Amino acid sequence: MHELGRLRAAVREPRRDAARGLLLLGGSGGHVVGGGGTFGVVTAYTFRDLPAPPPSIQRATTTWQWDALDAASFATLLRNHGGWLAVNSAPDSPGRRPFGLLKLFHVSAGTVTLLTQASGEDPALLDEFLGALDDGVPAAALPTTTRRTMPWLQATRRSTARAPTSGASTSRRTCAGRSPTGTSRPSTPR
């Protein structure tokens, strides 16, 4: 703040870290600037050399009902989710591409929700990820999944907190050909 009460703008040209190829702001490598009783506010970023976005995004909202999950099936669900992430964490693993937010709401909310998205129109990777979560979960506790494929730009403008609506397909997933009631039937697409 200037002594007359006016704000001053301090502009610093970003530098490139040659060792990592990262765009760095400030001397510490972070985006926070200032010190010694001063502070800075970043009001704009400029990115260079961004990769081209994918043409489309697949979104899935998967919901488990708390009243269908006992302690063992809940533990299995968490173990399956963490196991997928651990096995597919290598930078070159195709399984690292799905992005998901597992929302473990309180039991009083009624559901556990997983919001997932993957780039591209091929549903195989998303199917594999969602199917891996069902492994060992009792048929009665299997989730409901709503899926939608949308253009990338539309997906970036849509909140991840809302379930997909128009153009979406919903199915009750089955595990090893079991229906939610435990009878045998052919598996349905997820």
C-alpha positions in Angstrom: 0.0 0.0 0.0 1.4 3.4 -0.9 1.6 5.9 1.9 -1.3 7.8 0.3 -3.5 4.7 0.6 -3.3 3.7 -3.1 -2.5 0.2 -4.2 0.7 -0.4 -6.1 1.0 -3.2 -8.6 4.2 -5.2 -8.6 4.7 -7.3 -11.7 7.3 -10.0 -11.9 8.0 -11.8 -15.1 7.8 -15.6 -14.5 10.9 -17.7 -15.0 11.3 -21.2 -16.3 13.0 -23.8 -14.2 15.2 -25.4 -16.8 15.6 -28.6 -14.7 11.9 -29.3 -14.6 10.4 -27.2 -17.3 7.9 -25.7 -14.9 6.6 -22.2 -14.9 7.5 -20.7 -11.6 6.4 -17.4 -10.0 8.4 -15.8 -7.3 11.7 -16.8 -5.9 10.5 -19.8 -3.9 9.0 -21.7 -6.8 5.4 -21.2 -5.6 2.7 -18.8 -6.6 2.7 -16.9 -3.3 4.7 -13.7 -3.4 5.7 -11.2 -0.8 7.2 -11.5 2.7 8.4 -9.3 5.6 4.9 -8.2 6.4 3.8 -7.8 2.8 1.6 -10.0 0.6 0.7 -10.5 -3.0 -2.5 -11.6 -4.7 -2.3 -13.5 -8.0 -5.1 -12.2 -10.2 -4.2 -13.9 -13.5 -2.2 -16.8 -14.8 -0.9 -17.2 -18.3 -0.2 -20.7 -19.5 1.9 -21.6 -22.6 2.2 -24.8 -24.6 -1.0 -26.5 -23.3 -1.8 -29.9 -24.8 -4.9 -30.1 -26.9 -8.0 -31.1 -24.9 -9.7 -34.4 -25.7 -12.8 -34.1 -27.9 -15.1 -35.7 -25.3 -15.4 -36.7 -21.6 -17.2 -39.6 -20.0 -18.8 -38.8 -16.7 -20.2 -41.3 -14.2 -22.0 -40.7 -10.9 -22.0 -43.9 -8.9 -24.1 -44.2 -5.7 -24.1 -46.8 -3.0 -26.9 -46.8 -0.4 -25.5 -46.6 3.2 -28.3 -48.9 4.4 -27.1 -51.6 2.0 -23.5 -51.4 3.1 -22.4 -53.3 6.2 -19.0 -52.8 7.8 -17.4 -55.6 5.7 -18.8 -54.4 2.3 -17.8 -50.8 3.1 -14.3 -51.9 3.9 -14.2 -53.9 0.7 -15.3 -50.9 -1.3 -12.6 -48.7 0.2 -10.0 -51.5 -0.2 -11.0 -51.9 -3.9 -10.8 -48.1 -4.5 -7.4 -47.7 -2.9 -6.2 -50.9 -4.5 -7.1 -49.6 -8.0 -5.3 -46.3 -7.3 -2.2 -48.1 -6.0 -1.9 -50.5 -8.9 -2.6 -47.8 -11.5 -0.4 -45.0 -10.1 2.6 -45.4 -12.5 2.9 -42.4 -14.9 2.6 -44.8 -17.9 -0.4 -46.8 -16.6 -3.5 -46.4 -18.7 -5.5 -46.8 -15.4 -4.3 -43.5 -14.1 -6.6 -41.6 -16.6 -9.9 -41.9 -14.8 -10.4 -39.1 -12.3 -12.7 -39.8 -9.4 -13.9 -38.1 -6.2 -15.1 -40.6 -3.6 -17.5 -38.7 -1.3 -17.9 -40.5 2.0 -20.9 -38.7 3.3 -22.2 -39.3 6.9 -24.6 -42.2 7.2 -27.4 -39.7 7.7 -26.9 -38.5 4.1 -28.0 -41.9 2.9 -25.3 -42.5 0.2 -21.7 -42.9 -0.6 -21.0 -41.2 -4.0 -18.2 -41.5 -6.6 -18.0 -38.9 -9.3 -15.8 -40.1 -12.1 -14.6 -38.8 -15.4 -12.4 -40.1 -18.2 -11.4 -38.6 -21.5 -12.4 -40.1 -24.8 -15.4 -42.1 -25.9 -14.2 -45.6 -25.3 -16.0 -46.8 -22.2 -13.6 -49.8 -21.5 -11.3 -48.0 -19.0 -14.1 -46.5 -17.1 -16.0 -49.8 -17.1 -12.8 -51.5 -15.8 -12.4 -49.0 -13.0 -16.0 -49.0 -11.9 -16.2 -52.8 -12.2 -13.1 -53.2 -10.0 -14.9 -51.4 -7.2 -17.6 -54.1 -7.1 -15.2 -57.1 -6.6 -16.3 -58.9 -3.5 -19.2 -56.4 -2.7 -22.5 -58.3 -2.0 -25.1 -58.1 -4.7 -27.5 -56.2 -2.4 -24.9 -53.5 -1.9 -24.1 -52.9 -5.6 -24.4 -49.3 -6.7 -26.5 -47.4 -9.2 -24.4 -45.6 -11.9 -25.5 -42.7 -14.2 -23.3 -42.1 -17.2 -23.0 -39.5 -19.8 -20.6 -38.7 -22.6 -20.3 -35.0 -23.4 -18.0 -32.6 -25.4 -14.9 -31.6 -23.4 -15.8 -27.9 -23.3 -19.3 -28.6 -22.1 -17.9 -30.8 -19.3 -15.5 -28.1 -18.1 -18.4 -25.7 -17.7 -20.6 -28.2 -15.8 -20.3 -28.6 -12.0 -19.0 -32.0 -10.8 -21.3 -31.8 -7.9 -24.4 -32.3 -10.0 -25.4 -35.7 -11.4 -25.7 -35.8 -15.2 -29.2 -35.4 -16.4 -30.3 -35.3 -20.1 -28.7 -37.8 -22.4 -27.6 -39.9 -19.4 -28.0 -43.6 -19.0 -28.6 -45.3 -15.6 -28.0 -48.9 -14.6 -27.8 -51.0 -11.6 -24.4 -52.7 -11.9 -24.0 -56.4 -11.4 -21.1 -58.4 -10.2 -20.2 -61.7 -11.8 -23.6 -61.9 -13.5 -25.7 -61.5 -10.4 -28.7 -59.2 -10.2 -29.1 -56.9 -7.2 -31.5 -59.5 -5.8 -28.9 -62.3 -6.1 -30.5 -64.2 -9.0 -28.4 -65.0 -12.0 -28.7 -62.9 -15.2 -26.4 -61.6 -17.9 -24.4 -58.6 -16.9 -25.7 -55.3 -18.1 -23.5 -52.5 -19.5 -22.3 -50.1 -16.9 
